[in-house]
């Protein structure tokens, strides 16, 4: 077996072990578990949106435990200060290590920040810096965050008025994960297993060193030119007033996704392919990752909100109407190439 195929097999094997272990404790949230696993292997950060009781904490803490990673939780309050999130950490040394005796709350491999929107501006700035540069700076002192480091912020579902507010920090999050209530069978199983399998502690099935190695490998997964073209067209189709979107996007969207969204979408596709045991990304991987990668980056306009059109609906329609392949996709795009956007959506501009 070649080295690339062996590494792909390793990613799949580790992913299967983690999902099998978590499936004994978290019922009916397979999509949440998959997207959290993709975030960790991508070295990305995510927002988890859901009502209380849908296993946000259990999924995040359990995922860390299966990997042998240090997990911390910050419960946000309006009076939480920057000093509170690093309390106990020694920032004068070489940098705190997750789990050591200098470790403040923020120094964890997996950090769950509950109810992010309740944080005051100064503390929000500290966590924003952690998102971007994987370090914290307090009173002029700098502390490097451990590796791996994944920040998971939770929010309750927002009403239409709250969704009007655009936050630039949202673009730093790789995913926005929407967590639904489990189905009937999953809720039945939750009660049935109350004193059974769920009582057994979640086991560690891999190591931090192995996770770091897999994080490095997944970035080398191949993306063929047709899949890259498809991802680029999808992102560019969300942008209004650039002449590359169908009419319904112009009618529903005030702001589309930027270049960072494309990077995150492509990387998520790589990890999903590796978890499936493939060494090459398919367009189906891009389609599967489109909603979590784009929904927090698309801002709908007043017309859309008045008609109940959400960002998810815009993405779904783009996936329905945007062809996966068009003429010229088999070749890498040369500098200066201009693709005619009228070919992206057959019949749209007739």
KARA-V919683 format. One record per helix or strand of 3 or more residues. SS is the DSSP state (~ for helix, > for strand). FROM is the first residue (numbers start at 1). TO is the last residue. If there is no record, write none. Layout:
ss = {SS & SS}
from = {FROM & FROM}
to = {TO & TO}
//
This chain:
ss = {~ & ~ & > & ~ & > & ~ & > & ~ & ~ & > & > & > & ~ & ~ & > & ~ & ~ & ~ & ~ & ~ & > & ~ & ~ & ~ & ~ & ~}
from = {3 & 30 & 46 & 56 & 71 & 82 & 110 & 116 & 121 & 135 & 141 & 150 & 160 & 168 & 175 & 184 & 197 & 208 & 225 & 247 & 253 & 259 & 283 & 302 & 311 & 341}
to = {23 & 42 & 49 & 67 & 75 & 85 & 114 & 118 & 133 & 138 & 144 & 155 & 163 & 172 & 178 & 192 & 199 & 218 & 236 & 252 & 255 & 275 & 294 & 306 & 321 & 343}
//
